[in-house]
Amino acid sequence: MPANDAIQAPIYHTLIQEHGDVVATARKAAEETQQTAEDLLDFSTPARAGTPAAPTS
């Protein structure tokens, strides 16, 4: 079944009404987690505010 056929399925809309859009919620959480990981693992810039910087001599 093509992806656009799922949009036409009435059961999908019923499930969203009953349980919320779990797929969209999971997608948002994954994107936020990915962004957090990218920020934490970005060593190309100096430490951000609130993060202690390495001491300089």
N, C-alpha and C positions, 0 to 999 in steps of 0.2 A: 504494500500500500504506500503510495507516495506521501510525503510529509504533509502536503497541503490538504490531503483527504482527511487527516486527523482533525483539522480545524472544523470540518463539517460534521464530525461525529458528535451527536448530542450528549452521549455519555461523558465525553471529556468535559463539557461545560458543567454538567451536573456534578462531577467529581470536584471540579474547581470550586463550585459553590459550597459543597459540603466540607472540603478539606483544605481549601486554599490552593494557590498555584505552587505546588511543591517543587516543580521543575524550575520555575523562575526563582524561587527562594534559594534553591540549591545552587543555581547558576550564579546568583548574586554573591552568595557566601564564598563560592570558589573564586570568583573574581577578586573579592576583597582579600582573601587569603593569599592569592597570587601576588597582589599588589603589596601586601605587607611583607611577604617573603622577598620580593624584589627590592623593597626599601631597606630591609635589614641586611641584605647581602650585597648592597651597592657600596663597594669600597672605593669608587672613583671620586667621591666627593668627601670633604671634611665632615667631621661629626656634626650632626644636627643639634639644634637647641634642645637641652634636656638630656643629652647624651654626653657623658664626660669625654673630653678630648684627651689624647695622649699628651703627657707632659713634655714641654719643650725645654731645652737647656739653654 
